[in-house]
Amino acid sequence: MTKKFIALCACPMGLAHTFMAAEALSDAAKAAGYDEIKIETQGADGIQNRLTAKDIAEADVIIHAIAITPEDNERFEGRDVYEISLQDAIKDADGTLSEIEAMIRSGQ
């Protein structure tokens, strides 16, 4: 079975921290054995690598690492989205992803 991980990283400037969080989450998902990983970034340069309705529908885990309310947030209605800070993603993406997976397994 294919494991799919998606995330959205957003901050007002969308420069260093957005991309540092995206890289950390991507690395954590790879280490956790996800087969498909896609991360959308939002910031001063607009939306990059936009998550599609199909991406969102098929994802096993959805994380929003954000410092602002993301654009087009309604795309995620009806899905469990785990919201964390950009700093949590940058400092401990592995631990954060492990905690989220444990919550999903326990049905929380």
N, C-alpha and C positions, 0 to 999 in steps of 0.2 A: 504494500500500500504506500502510495506517495504521500509524504508529509509536506504540507505547504505552509510557509511562514510569510506574512506580510507585515509591514510597518509603515507608519507615516511619521516623519520627523519634521517639525515646524517650529520656527522662531521668528520674531519680528524682522531680524536682519537676514537670517537664512544663510549665513556664511559659515564660519568655522564650526560652531557647535552643532548645527544641523547635520553637517556632513560627518563630523566625528561620531555623533550618535548613530547615524546610519551605518557607518563602517563597523562600529562596535556591535550593533545588533546583527548585522550580516555575519560577522565572524562568529558570534554566539550561536546563531541559528545553524551555521555550517557545523560547528562543533557538536551541536545537539542532534545532528543527523537529519536535518531537513533537506529534502531533495530539491524543492523549489523555494526560492527566496526572492522577494521583490519589495523594494523600499522606495516609497514616494517621498520627495523632499519638497518643502514649501518655504519660501523666503523671499528675499529681495529680487531674486531672478525668476520668480513665479513658481509654477508647479513643474517639477521634473519627474519623469518616470511614473506618470499618473497610474494609480491603481484603477483597474477596470471593474465593472460589476462582476465579471467572471472571476477575477482575482479575489474579490471580497467574498463571493459566494463559496468558493472552493477552499478558502484558507482554514487551516486547523488552528492557527493562532494569529490574532491581530493585536498589534501594539501601536499605540500612539505615544510617541516621545515628543512632548510638545511644551512650548512656552506661550503659545497663543491658541485661540480657537482655529482649527484648520478650515480652509475653504472647502466647500462642497462636503461638509461633514455629514449631511443627510444620507450620503451613499452608504453609510455604515449602520443605518437604522435596522434593528432586528438582529444584529450580530453582537456577540460579546466582544467588546473592545477594552483592552487593558491599557489604562492611561498611566503613564509614568513621566517623570521630568526628563529633560535632556541630560541633566547631570547624572541621574540614575543610570541612564543608558550608557553614558560615557564611562562612568566609574565602575559599574558592575553589571554589564549586559548579561554575562553568563549566569550570575546569581539571580538576577531579575527574571530571566527567561525560565530558569529552573523553578522559581517560586510560582510563576504563572502556570507552568505545566502541572505542578502539584495541585494547584487550585482547580484546574480543569479536570484532572483525574479524580479529585474528591467531589466533584460536582458543585463546587461553589460558584 
